[in-house]
């Protein structure tokens, strides 16, 4: 992990960090807006497995809206230094779920995009690993 801390001194990694953080935040906000009441995520017909899945999720009502509000909240929080650690952590299960859905529904290009999101989220988690260290590494003594 010492190498990770040293990499934070290189401008390319700092630029990658900020691009990832901003990109993930904007993606979450825009995707969350698509889940607000009265807004459908896709126009695909229900005879298409992808259209059927998103129609079923939309039909749940509150749950679909909750996911949207949660994504918007996380997307906004990641822009604030005070909340970047917790928002990166909260983002991971959502991103993982989106990735798994894109694979199981055999979406064409989406698994490439969602795998980039998973990798970006892992990058953010590693960037802030020192904040999580006490959770994963047992203290001596």
Secondary structure, 3 states (H helix, E strand, C coil): CHHHHHHCCCHHHHHHHHHHHHHHHHHHHHHHHCCCCCCCCCCCCCCCHHHHHHHHHHHCCHHHHHHHHHHHHHHHHCCCHHHHHHHHHHHHHHHHHHHHHHHHCCCCCHHHHHHHHHHHHHHHHHHCHHHHHHHHCCCCC
